[in-house]
Amino acid sequence: MIAAILWQTGTGGAGSSLGMFLPMLIVMGIFYVMLILPQQRQRKKTQAMLAALKNGDKVITSGGIYGTVNGFDGEVVILRIAEQVKIRIARSAIAQVEATEDAK
């Protein structure tokens, strides 16, 4: 609104440059609030979840494998998916931790 008024009044150089750049700045602000900020929040939430993993947590991998965390080896998680069946997966491949019975 302000940009349209300044542009229509034909004020000098400073006003017209503000009128040209203000809509672009508003659009960039909207993109930041609607796209970038939610992605940053989701990334922080995921990193916190991965950092809080512990032995015995029931997890689901991004490939859809259900299992129980059995140990860690750096950035590798040892996942027990059945009796006597353990696989090694990247920590980043864990999509979510299943809710425990206490939390329900």
One Martini backbone bead per residue (centre of mass of N, CA, C, O) as a GRO file, in nm:
protein
  104
    1MET     BB    1   0.060   0.060  -0.024
    2ILE     BB    2   0.297   0.253   0.014
    3ALA     BB    3   0.430   0.194  -0.256
    4ALA     BB    4   0.193   0.299  -0.431
    5ILE     BB    5   0.194   0.590  -0.329
    6LEU     BB    6   0.488   0.662  -0.398
    7TRP     BB    7   0.466   0.596  -0.700
    8GLN     BB    8   0.225   0.794  -0.774
    9THR     BB    9   0.358   1.070  -0.668
   10GLY     BB   10   0.659   1.099  -0.773
   11THR     BB   11   0.891   1.084  -0.614
   12GLY     BB   12   1.189   1.064  -0.577
   13GLY     BB   13   1.446   0.837  -0.579
   14ALA     BB   14   1.390   0.705  -0.298
   15GLY     BB   15   1.088   0.639  -0.334
   16SER     BB   16   1.105   0.466  -0.599
   17SER     BB   17   1.299   0.248  -0.488
   18LEU     BB   18   1.112   0.158  -0.263
   19GLY     BB   19   0.871   0.085  -0.452
   20MET     BB   20   1.034  -0.150  -0.598
   21PHE     BB   21   1.147  -0.322  -0.332
   22LEU     BB   22   0.913  -0.382  -0.134
   23PRO     BB   23   0.763  -0.622  -0.271
   24MET     BB   24   1.012  -0.807  -0.273
   25LEU     BB   25   1.052  -0.813   0.036
   26ILE     BB   26   0.776  -0.929   0.106
   27VAL     BB   27   0.804  -1.195  -0.052
   28MET     BB   28   1.059  -1.292   0.095
   29GLY     BB   29   0.926  -1.301   0.376
   30ILE     BB   30   0.709  -1.509   0.306
   31PHE     BB   31   0.899  -1.737   0.223
   32TYR     BB   32   1.045  -1.761   0.490
   33VAL     BB   33   0.794  -1.823   0.672
   34MET     BB   34   0.671  -2.069   0.484
   35LEU     BB   35   0.953  -2.239   0.420
   36ILE     BB   36   1.221  -2.212   0.593
   37LEU     BB   37   1.130  -2.222   0.891
   38PRO     BB   38   0.992  -2.508   0.894
   39GLN     BB   39   1.246  -2.664   0.804
   40GLN     BB   40   1.422  -2.590   1.048
   41ARG     BB   41   1.240  -2.711   1.265
   42GLN     BB   42   1.237  -3.004   1.154
   43ARG     BB   43   1.544  -3.050   1.165
   44LYS     BB   44   1.575  -3.008   1.473
   45LYS     BB   45   1.379  -3.231   1.557
   46THR     BB   46   1.531  -3.466   1.420
   47GLN     BB   47   1.805  -3.427   1.561
   48ALA     BB   48   1.696  -3.469   1.848
   49MET     BB   49   1.589  -3.755   1.805
   50LEU     BB   50   1.865  -3.884   1.722
   51ALA     BB   51   2.020  -3.797   1.985
   52ALA     BB   52   1.798  -3.959   2.183
   53LEU     BB   53   1.888  -4.226   2.132
   54LYS     BB   54   1.837  -4.562   2.262
   55ASN     BB   55   1.837  -4.838   2.406
   56GLY     BB   56   1.519  -4.994   2.315
   57ASP     BB   57   1.420  -4.842   2.090
   58LYS     BB   58   1.148  -4.797   1.882
   59VAL     BB   59   1.173  -4.811   1.523
   60ILE     BB   60   1.159  -4.633   1.203
   61THR     BB   61   1.248  -4.646   0.893
   62SER     BB   62   1.260  -4.510   0.575
   63GLY     BB   63   1.203  -4.820   0.462
   64GLY     BB   64   1.000  -4.967   0.690
   65ILE     BB   65   1.162  -5.068   0.935
   66TYR     BB   66   1.119  -5.257   1.218
   67GLY     BB   67   1.279  -5.184   1.544
   68THR     BB   68   1.554  -5.228   1.777
   69VAL     BB   69   1.775  -5.081   1.962
   70ASN     BB   70   2.117  -5.226   2.030
   71GLY     BB   71   2.322  -5.002   1.912
   72PHE     BB   72   2.644  -4.827   1.866
   73ASP     BB   73   2.859  -4.689   1.578
   74GLY     BB   74   2.841  -4.394   1.580
   75GLU     BB   75   2.647  -4.349   1.283
   76VAL     BB   76   2.565  -4.640   1.369
   77VAL     BB   77   2.291  -4.865   1.383
   78ILE     BB   78   2.179  -5.129   1.578
   79LEU     BB   79   1.923  -5.345   1.451
   80ARG     BB   80   1.651  -5.525   1.576
   81ILE     BB   81   1.412  -5.732   1.380
   82ALA     BB   82   1.485  -6.008   1.519
   83GLU     BB   83   1.567  -6.295   1.615
   84GLN     BB   84   1.901  -6.294   1.548
   85VAL     BB   85   1.849  -6.003   1.392
   86LYS     BB   86   2.095  -5.780   1.261
   87ILE     BB   87   2.139  -5.438   1.169
   88ARG     BB   88   2.301  -5.185   0.976
   89ILE     BB   89   2.249  -4.832   1.015
   90ALA     BB   90   2.189  -4.522   0.963
   91ARG     BB   91   2.088  -4.275   1.161
   92SER     BB   92   1.940  -4.110   0.922
   93ALA     BB   93   1.730  -4.364   0.860
   94ILE     BB   94   1.561  -4.261   1.088
   95ALA     BB   95   1.228  -4.150   1.114
   96GLN     BB   96   1.111  -4.290   1.390
   97VAL     BB   97   0.969  -4.306   1.708
   98GLU     BB   98   0.798  -4.503   1.892
   99ALA     BB   99   0.556  -4.519   2.101
  100THR     BB  100   0.508  -4.577   2.410
  101GLU     BB  101   0.303  -4.713   2.646
  102ASP     BB  102   0.326  -4.469   2.849
  103ALA     BB  103   0.237  -4.238   2.635
  104LYS     BB  104  -0.070  -4.352   2.578
   0.00000   0.00000   0.00000
